[in-house]
């Protein structure tokens, strides 16, 4: 009997992710050389993504669209910050020549948490960074197949994430 995708299963899938529909811009491709593997049901994946995969079996295919609100939501102006250049340099290890509009950066806040953002403006007084998710304001079309499903190991269940055979953590 084939396993089904459900909580506490490690799932490996391949897919193409496009914006809006099957004809939209290709945003991501996970193929058989680099499949996507994750521990299902931990809350680390989009709930609507998991809902669309739940119950599928090995070799099943899938094709679904997540609306903007089911995916990463809408842009939030509170996630766009103007940061003093000195504070920016203290919060990141970004070299000066990389501080350019459009570049992605990782900044650490006062509590030691890392945040990914995109530089959207630079002046002498501030560097403006958009910390909204890169796929915010986008409907997402997933089309792919289930490669494998297995029961999670005790270690994976305790740690709450998939662990590769070589012991390396992978949050999916």
BALOBA-1460 file (C-alpha; in Angstrom, 3 decimals):
// residues 172
<rec num="1" residu="x" x="0.000" y="0.000" z="0.000"/>
<rec num="2" residu="x" x="1.343" y="3.425" z="-0.959"/>
<rec num="3" residu="x" x="1.741" y="6.080" z="1.704"/>
<rec num="4" residu="x" x="-0.218" y="9.298" z="1.361"/>
<rec num="5" residu="x" x="0.956" y="12.806" z="2.073"/>
<rec num="6" residu="x" x="-0.078" y="13.666" z="5.601"/>
<rec num="7" residu="x" x="1.388" y="15.009" z="8.837"/>
<rec num="8" residu="x" x="4.703" y="13.474" z="9.949"/>
<rec num="9" residu="x" x="5.638" y="12.255" z="6.478"/>
<rec num="10" residu="x" x="8.760" y="13.342" z="4.611"/>
<rec num="11" residu="x" x="7.656" y="14.313" z="1.126"/>
<rec num="12" residu="x" x="9.812" y="14.779" z="-1.971"/>
<rec num="13" residu="x" x="8.268" y="16.574" z="-4.940"/>
<rec num="14" residu="x" x="9.273" y="18.197" z="-8.205"/>
<rec num="15" residu="x" x="7.456" y="21.231" z="-9.552"/>
<rec num="16" residu="x" x="7.439" y="24.373" z="-11.609"/>
<rec num="17" residu="x" x="6.231" y="27.506" z="-9.880"/>
<rec num="18" residu="x" x="4.870" y="30.220" z="-12.136"/>
<rec num="19" residu="x" x="3.277" y="33.548" z="-11.412"/>
<rec num="20" residu="x" x="-0.516" y="33.663" z="-11.868"/>
<rec num="21" residu="x" x="-1.043" y="30.643" z="-14.176"/>
<rec num="22" residu="x" x="0.669" y="28.076" z="-16.399"/>
<rec num="23" residu="x" x="1.744" y="30.797" z="-18.812"/>
<rec num="24" residu="x" x="3.124" y="33.134" z="-16.122"/>
<rec num="25" residu="x" x="6.734" y="33.984" z="-15.399"/>
<rec num="26" residu="x" x="8.759" y="31.005" z="-14.136"/>
<rec num="27" residu="x" x="9.649" y="31.793" z="-10.516"/>
<rec num="28" residu="x" x="11.181" y="28.491" z="-9.414"/>
<rec num="29" residu="x" x="11.838" y="25.001" z="-10.716"/>
<rec num="30" residu="x" x="12.570" y="22.015" z="-8.519"/>
<rec num="31" residu="x" x="13.465" y="19.082" z="-10.783"/>
<rec num="32" residu="x" x="14.638" y="15.521" z="-10.189"/>
<rec num="33" residu="x" x="18.243" y="16.701" z="-9.783"/>
<rec num="34" residu="x" x="17.193" y="19.195" z="-7.096"/>
<rec num="35" residu="x" x="13.817" y="18.080" z="-5.750"/>
<rec num="36" residu="x" x="12.018" y="19.764" z="-2.866"/>
<rec num="37" residu="x" x="11.886" y="17.674" z="0.302"/>
<rec num="38" residu="x" x="10.185" y="18.671" z="3.546"/>
<rec num="39" residu="x" x="8.612" y="17.305" z="6.685"/>
<rec num="40" residu="x" x="4.895" y="17.706" z="6.112"/>
<rec num="41" residu="x" x="2.589" y="19.276" z="8.690"/>
<rec num="42" residu="x" x="5.072" y="21.319" z="10.728"/>
<rec num="43" residu="x" x="3.634" y="24.720" z="9.830"/>
<rec num="44" residu="x" x="6.787" y="25.742" z="7.948"/>
<rec num="45" residu="x" x="5.116" y="25.510" z="4.531"/>
<rec num="46" residu="x" x="2.194" y="27.596" z="3.340"/>
<rec num="47" residu="x" x="-0.975" y="26.062" z="4.773"/>
<rec num="48" residu="x" x="-2.730" y="26.315" z="1.407"/>
<rec num="49" residu="x" x="0.228" y="24.588" z="-0.300"/>
<rec num="50" residu="x" x="-0.026" y="21.693" z="2.171"/>
<rec num="51" residu="x" x="-3.816" y="21.527" z="1.742"/>
<rec num="52" residu="x" x="-3.361" y="21.004" z="-1.996"/>
<rec num="53" residu="x" x="-0.807" y="18.225" z="-1.492"/>
<rec num="54" residu="x" x="-2.523" y="16.412" z="1.394"/>
<rec num="55" residu="x" x="-3.791" y="12.977" z="0.425"/>
<rec num="56" residu="x" x="-1.656" y="12.621" z="-2.697"/>
<rec num="57" residu="x" x="0.356" y="9.407" z="-3.240"/>
<rec num="58" residu="x" x="3.723" y="8.668" z="-4.779"/>
<rec num="59" residu="x" x="3.659" y="9.271" z="-8.572"/>
<rec num="60" residu="x" x="0.534" y="11.490" z="-8.307"/>
<rec num="61" residu="x" x="0.684" y="14.779" z="-10.164"/>
<rec num="62" residu="x" x="-0.660" y="18.121" z="-9.003"/>
<rec num="63" residu="x" x="-1.641" y="21.389" z="-10.621"/>
<rec num="64" residu="x" x="-3.081" y="24.211" z="-8.525"/>
<rec num="65" residu="x" x="-3.120" y="27.970" z="-8.105"/>
<rec num="66" residu="x" x="-2.803" y="29.797" z="-4.792"/>
<rec num="67" residu="x" x="-4.426" y="33.215" z="-4.793"/>
<rec num="68" residu="x" x="-2.432" y="36.171" z="-3.452"/>
<rec num="69" residu="x" x="-4.155" y="35.791" z="-0.093"/>
<rec num="70" residu="x" x="-3.538" y="32.010" z="0.025"/>
<rec num="71" residu="x" x="0.131" y="32.528" z="-0.866"/>
<rec num="72" residu="x" x="2.290" y="35.260" z="0.706"/>
<rec num="73" residu="x" x="-0.373" y="37.934" z="0.909"/>
<rec num="74" residu="x" x="-0.240" y="41.560" z="-0.014"/>
<rec num="75" residu="x" x="2.599" y="43.999" z="0.423"/>
<rec num="76" residu="x" x="2.689" y="45.708" z="3.829"/>
<rec num="77" residu="x" x="4.088" y="49.256" z="3.949"/>
<rec num="78" residu="x" x="5.266" y="48.589" z="7.526"/>
<rec num="79" residu="x" x="7.784" y="46.108" z="6.088"/>
<rec num="80" residu="x" x="9.508" y="48.827" z="4.059"/>
<rec num="81" residu="x" x="12.063" y="50.633" z="6.196"/>
<rec num="82" residu="x" x="14.386" y="53.580" z="5.766"/>
<rec num="83" residu="x" x="17.606" y="52.721" z="7.576"/>
<rec num="84" residu="x" x="20.403" y="55.109" z="8.455"/>
<rec num="85" residu="x" x="23.504" y="54.044" z="6.415"/>
<rec num="86" residu="x" x="25.600" y="53.585" z="9.584"/>
<rec num="87" residu="x" x="22.898" y="51.390" z="11.156"/>
<rec num="88" residu="x" x="22.621" y="49.446" z="7.889"/>
<rec num="89" residu="x" x="26.359" y="48.700" z="7.894"/>
<rec num="90" residu="x" x="26.228" y="47.613" z="11.546"/>
<rec num="91" residu="x" x="23.292" y="45.289" z="10.843"/>
<rec num="92" residu="x" x="24.821" y="43.579" z="7.816"/>
<rec num="93" residu="x" x="28.074" y="42.309" z="6.417"/>
<rec num="94" residu="x" x="27.268" y="43.721" z="2.986"/>
<rec num="95" residu="x" x="30.317" y="45.283" z="1.310"/>
<rec num="96" residu="x" x="29.887" y="48.915" z="0.238"/>
<rec num="97" residu="x" x="30.067" y="48.040" z="-3.475"/>
<rec num="98" residu="x" x="27.080" y="45.667" z="-3.060"/>
<rec num="99" residu="x" x="24.800" y="48.356" z="-1.628"/>
<rec num="100" residu="x" x="22.848" y="48.941" z="-4.828"/>
<rec num="101" residu="x" x="19.163" y="49.243" z="-5.681"/>
<rec num="102" residu="x" x="17.699" y="45.821" z="-6.455"/>
<rec num="103" residu="x" x="20.218" y="43.788" z="-4.455"/>
<rec num="104" residu="x" x="19.031" y="41.344" z="-1.838"/>
<rec num="105" residu="x" x="20.446" y="41.742" z="1.660"/>
<rec num="106" residu="x" x="20.301" y="40.030" z="5.031"/>
<rec num="107" residu="x" x="20.173" y="42.306" z="8.076"/>
<rec num="108" residu="x" x="20.295" y="41.433" z="11.766"/>
<rec num="109" residu="x" x="17.980" y="43.314" z="14.128"/>
<rec num="110" residu="x" x="18.741" y="44.381" z="17.714"/>
<rec num="111" residu="x" x="17.464" y="41.019" z="18.990"/>
<rec num="112" residu="x" x="19.817" y="39.000" z="16.787"/>
<rec num="113" residu="x" x="17.172" y="37.910" z="14.268"/>
<rec num="114" residu="x" x="18.028" y="37.880" z="10.566"/>
<rec num="115" residu="x" x="15.727" y="39.471" z="7.991"/>
<rec num="116" residu="x" x="15.943" y="39.227" z="4.209"/>
<rec num="117" residu="x" x="15.131" y="42.293" z="2.172"/>
<rec num="118" residu="x" x="15.645" y="44.078" z="-1.102"/>
<rec num="119" residu="x" x="17.265" y="47.503" z="-1.423"/>
<rec num="120" residu="x" x="14.759" y="49.769" z="-3.180"/>
<rec num="121" residu="x" x="16.221" y="53.268" z="-2.651"/>
<rec num="122" residu="x" x="19.469" y="54.866" z="-1.554"/>
<rec num="123" residu="x" x="20.090" y="58.466" z="-0.488"/>
<rec num="124" residu="x" x="22.750" y="60.100" z="1.671"/>
<rec num="125" residu="x" x="20.323" y="59.953" z="4.632"/>
<rec num="126" residu="x" x="18.962" y="56.397" z="4.308"/>
<rec num="127" residu="x" x="18.971" y="53.036" z="2.594"/>
<rec num="128" residu="x" x="15.404" y="51.898" z="1.995"/>
<rec num="129" residu="x" x="14.846" y="48.146" z="2.263"/>
<rec num="130" residu="x" x="11.698" y="46.185" z="1.444"/>
<rec num="131" residu="x" x="11.382" y="43.256" z="3.872"/>
<rec num="132" residu="x" x="8.158" y="41.911" z="2.336"/>
<rec num="133" residu="x" x="8.462" y="38.324" z="1.068"/>
<rec num="134" residu="x" x="9.826" y="38.164" z="-2.486"/>
<rec num="135" residu="x" x="6.579" y="36.527" z="-3.698"/>
<rec num="136" residu="x" x="4.189" y="38.960" z="-2.022"/>
<rec num="137" residu="x" x="1.374" y="40.279" z="-4.260"/>
<rec num="138" residu="x" x="1.604" y="37.216" z="-6.529"/>
<rec num="139" residu="x" x="-0.817" y="34.408" z="-7.275"/>
<rec num="140" residu="x" x="1.259" y="31.218" z="-7.524"/>
<rec num="141" residu="x" x="0.726" y="28.332" z="-9.939"/>
<rec num="142" residu="x" x="2.303" y="25.012" z="-8.895"/>
<rec num="143" residu="x" x="2.503" y="22.107" z="-11.322"/>
<rec num="144" residu="x" x="4.446" y="18.974" z="-10.479"/>
<rec num="145" residu="x" x="4.541" y="15.432" z="-9.159"/>
<rec num="146" residu="x" x="5.170" y="13.498" z="-5.970"/>
<rec num="147" residu="x" x="8.446" y="11.550" z="-6.163"/>
<rec num="148" residu="x" x="8.430" y="9.875" z="-2.769"/>
<rec num="149" residu="x" x="6.815" y="9.754" z="0.648"/>
<rec num="150" residu="x" x="8.284" y="8.189" z="3.760"/>
<rec num="151" residu="x" x="7.578" y="8.100" z="7.468"/>
<rec num="152" residu="x" x="9.634" y="10.718" z="9.323"/>
<rec num="153" residu="x" x="12.363" y="9.502" z="11.651"/>
<rec num="154" residu="x" x="12.118" y="10.098" z="15.388"/>
<rec num="155" residu="x" x="14.932" y="12.671" z="15.113"/>
<rec num="156" residu="x" x="13.053" y="14.550" z="12.380"/>
<rec num="157" residu="x" x="9.875" y="14.581" z="14.472"/>
<rec num="158" residu="x" x="11.750" y="15.850" z="17.536"/>
<rec num="159" residu="x" x="13.575" y="18.554" z="15.570"/>
<rec num="160" residu="x" x="10.541" y="19.441" z="13.464"/>
<rec num="161" residu="x" x="12.299" y="19.363" z="10.091"/>
<rec num="162" residu="x" x="13.571" y="17.017" z="7.399"/>
<rec num="163" residu="x" x="17.149" y="15.796" z="7.846"/>
<rec num="164" residu="x" x="19.167" y="14.691" z="4.810"/>
<rec num="165" residu="x" x="20.866" y="11.298" z="4.935"/>
<rec num="166" residu="x" x="24.198" y="13.028" z="5.634"/>
<rec num="167" residu="x" x="22.687" y="14.629" z="8.747"/>
<rec num="168" residu="x" x="22.431" y="18.142" z="7.350"/>
<rec num="169" residu="x" x="19.415" y="20.151" z="8.424"/>
<rec num="170" residu="x" x="16.974" y="21.175" z="5.751"/>
<rec num="171" residu="x" x="13.920" y="23.272" z="6.617"/>
<rec num="172" residu="x" x="12.310" y="22.769" z="3.242"/>
